[in-house]
Amino acid sequence: MKNKQENKENQKEDSDIKWFIKIFILTFVLSIIFSYISANGVSNLSLIPAILILILVILIGIFFDIIGVAVTVANEHEFHAKATKKVKGSKDSIQLIRNAPKVANICADVIGDICGVLSGAISALISMKITETIGINFNIQFILSATVAALTVGGKALGKTIANNNSTQIVHAVGIVLNKFRK
């Protein structure tokens, strides 16, 4: 009996270590790619398109945080009835909920944190553009960084309420998208 328990614990630890390695590599690679693209892309843009990209990055972070929260609070049983009626996306929604910790980790942590880092880097580039364009001596980076942080945290706070109140609809919408990609 004790041996079986030890085997299960060892398998769980191995699984956790494998997940850590996978998520570490995924985050590292995505972070390099997106940082390179944004740094080179934004530095070559004028001020307005750069600001629009910054807003888009913030919104992507909030959007994926909403998905991560919705998956963790959604009720799997609501999708079983839909799955028996062959409603598209239901089986994918069930899989999302069954893998909620990993889905939330990818959505809220990997994508959300990468978006946070990117928005910081982009805001630094934008502040340099503003300083060069207007020619001011005041370091606008502090104000811009604080604004980006406030928008991100405030947006995620609002998003968590939306995710809690609409988890079934959100998870089902994601399940439908995943279903289409699978085909």
C-alpha positions in Angstrom: 0.0 0.0 0.0 2.8 2.4 0.9 4.7 1.6 -2.2 1.7 2.5 -4.5 1.4 5.8 -2.7 5.1 6.6 -3.1 4.8 5.7 -6.9 1.9 8.1 -7.3 3.7 10.8 -5.5 6.8 10.3 -7.6 4.8 10.3 -10.8 3.1 13.6 -9.7 6.5 15.1 -9.0 7.8 14.0 -12.4 4.7 15.4 -14.0 5.2 18.7 -12.2 8.8 18.9 -13.2 8.0 18.1 -16.8 5.3 20.8 -16.8 7.8 23.3 -15.3 10.3 22.6 -18.0 7.7 22.8 -20.8 6.3 26.1 -19.4 9.7 27.5 -18.8 10.8 26.8 -22.4 7.5 28.1 -23.9 7.7 31.3 -21.9 11.4 31.9 -22.7 10.9 31.4 -26.4 7.7 33.4 -26.7 9.2 36.2 -24.6 12.3 36.4 -26.8 10.1 36.4 -30.0 7.6 39.0 -28.8 10.2 41.2 -27.2 12.3 41.2 -30.4 9.3 41.9 -32.6 7.9 44.6 -30.4 11.2 46.4 -29.7 12.2 46.4 -33.4 8.7 47.1 -34.6 7.7 49.8 -32.2 11.0 51.6 -32.4 10.4 52.1 -36.2 6.9 53.4 -35.8 5.6 56.9 -35.2 4.1 57.8 -31.8 0.3 57.1 -32.5 0.8 53.5 -33.9 3.2 52.8 -31.1 0.6 53.8 -28.5 -2.0 51.7 -30.3 0.2 48.7 -30.1 0.8 49.4 -26.4 -3.0 49.5 -25.8 -3.4 46.3 -27.9 -0.7 44.5 -25.8 -2.4 45.6 -22.5 -5.8 44.4 -23.8 -4.4 41.0 -24.9 -3.0 40.5 -21.4 -6.4 41.4 -19.8 -8.2 39.2 -22.3 -6.1 36.1 -21.6 -6.4 36.8 -17.8 -10.2 36.7 -18.2 -9.9 33.3 -20.0 -7.6 31.9 -17.2 -10.0 33.0 -14.5 -13.1 31.8 -16.3 -11.6 28.3 -16.8 -10.8 28.0 -13.1 -14.3 28.9 -11.9 -16.4 27.3 -14.6 -18.5 24.3 -13.8 -17.8 21.2 -15.9 -21.2 19.7 -15.3 -22.9 22.5 -17.4 -21.0 21.3 -20.4 -21.9 17.6 -20.1 -25.5 18.2 -21.2 -24.3 20.3 -24.1 -21.8 17.6 -25.1 -24.6 15.0 -25.2 -26.5 17.3 -27.5 -23.4 17.6 -29.6 -23.1 21.3 -29.2 -19.9 22.5 -30.8 -17.1 23.3 -28.4 -18.6 21.5 -25.5 -16.1 18.7 -25.4 -13.2 21.2 -25.8 -14.7 23.2 -22.9 -14.7 20.2 -20.7 -11.1 19.6 -21.5 -10.3 23.2 -20.7 -11.9 22.9 -17.3 -10.3 19.5 -16.6 -6.9 21.1 -17.3 -7.8 24.4 -15.6 -4.5 24.8 -13.7 -2.4 24.4 -16.8 -4.8 26.5 -18.9 -4.8 29.3 -16.3 -1.1 29.1 -16.1 -0.7 29.6 -19.8 -3.3 32.2 -20.2 -2.9 34.3 -17.1 0.8 33.7 -16.3 2.6 33.0 -19.6 0.7 35.3 -21.9 -0.4 37.8 -19.2 3.1 38.2 -17.8 4.7 38.4 -21.3 2.2 41.1 -22.1 3.2 42.9 -18.9 6.8 42.8 -19.7 6.2 43.9 -23.3 3.9 46.8 -22.2 6.8 48.0 -20.0 9.3 47.8 -22.8 6.9 49.5 -25.3 6.1 52.2 -22.8 9.8 52.9 -22.4 10.2 53.2 -26.1 7.2 55.5 -26.3 8.5 57.7 -23.6 11.8 58.1 -25.5 9.8 59.0 -28.6 7.8 61.6 -26.7 11.0 63.0 -25.1 12.7 63.2 -28.5 9.7 64.6 -30.3 8.7 67.2 -27.8 12.2 67.8 -26.5 11.3 67.9 -22.8 13.8 67.3 -20.0 11.2 65.7 -17.6 11.4 61.9 -17.6 7.9 61.0 -18.7 8.7 57.2 -18.3 7.5 57.3 -14.7 4.1 58.6 -15.6 3.7 56.3 -18.6 4.8 53.2 -16.6 2.4 54.1 -13.8 -0.4 54.6 -16.4 0.3 51.3 -18.0 0.4 49.5 -14.7 -2.9 51.1 -13.6 -4.6 50.2 -16.8 -3.3 46.6 -16.6 -4.2 46.0 -13.0 -7.5 47.8 -13.2 -8.4 46.0 -16.4 -7.6 42.6 -14.9 -9.6 43.5 -11.8 -12.6 44.3 -14.0 -11.9 41.2 -16.1 -11.9 38.9 -13.1 -15.5 40.1 -12.3 -16.5 39.5 -15.9 -14.9 36.1 -15.8 -16.6 35.1 -12.6 -20.0 36.2 -13.8 -19.8 34.8 -17.3 -17.4 31.8 -16.9 -19.7 29.4 -18.8 -20.1 31.6 -21.8 -16.4 32.5 -21.9 -15.2 28.9 -21.6 -17.7 27.8 -24.2 -16.6 30.5 -26.6 -13.0 29.4 -26.2 -14.1 25.8 -26.6 -15.7 26.7 -29.9 -12.6 28.4 -31.2 -10.4 25.5 -30.2 -12.9 23.1 -31.9 -12.5 25.1 -35.1 -8.7 25.1 -34.9 -8.7 21.3 -34.3 -10.6 20.8 -37.6 
